[in-house]
Amino acid sequence: MPQFTFPTCRIATREGSEEAVLCMRDGIVFAILAPASTRNDRSGWHLHVGFGPCDREDLIFADLNEARRWLDGIVSAEWKGD
């Protein structure tokens, strides 16, 4: 089974840029996560934007392992991709 990888990147903001990770599997970007602390007082990772089956709002993951489990589940259940 293909695994999600989380290459680091920076995303543009109105104030400059911030740290983020791409959520990729087989060369396909399914989501972009940013540190949750930039959005609120919680720690972890905030779903900045999701694509395809990961198009959701206001999700926060305690860590990247929790995000990986969610991504694996949602993509396995809903992705009809190539």
N, C-alpha and C positions, 0 to 999 in steps of 0.2 A: 504494500500500500504506500503511495507517495506520502512524503512527510512535508509539513509546512516548514518553511524557513522564514527567518525574520531579519533580513538585511537592514542595517541602519541607514537612515537618510535624514535629511532636514526638510521640513515643509515651510513654505512661506506663510507668514502671518502679517497682519497689518503693522505690527511693531518690528518686524524683521524676519526671524525664522526660529523654529524650535525643533528639538530632537523628535524623531519618530522612527517607526519600523514599518516596513512593508510586510504584509502577510502573503507569502507566495507559495504556490504549489505547482510544480510542473511548468514554471515560467509564467504562470498566471497570477496577477495581483488580485486578491479577493478583498483585502481591507488595508487600511492604514491606521496604526495605533499611535497615540501620543501619550506621554506621561499624564496620568490623571491629575497630578498635583497642579498642572497648569489650568485645569478646569474647575477644581474645587479643593476641599481640604482632605480628600481621600488619597491614599497612595495606590499605585498600580498603574494600569494602562486603560485609557479611554478609547473607545472605538470612534476615531475621528471621522472616518468614512468607510462604508462597506459597499461592495459591488456584487451584483448578481444575488446569490442566496444570502449573502452577508449584509445586505442593505437593511440595516436596523439603526435605531437611534438610542442614545443615552445608555450604552452598555459600558460598564467598568469591570475590568478583570483584575484580580489581586496580583497576578503575575503573568508572564508569557506562557507558562505551562497551562494555566487556566484558560487563557485565550486559545491555545492550541487545541485543547479538548473541545471547546465550543466550536471552533472552526472545523475540526474533523467531523463533529456530529452534524452540523448544519450543512456542510458541503456534501457529506455522504448521503444525507437524507434528501437534499433538494437540488443538487447540481446535476444538470442533464447535459453538461458540456461536451466538447469535442472528444 
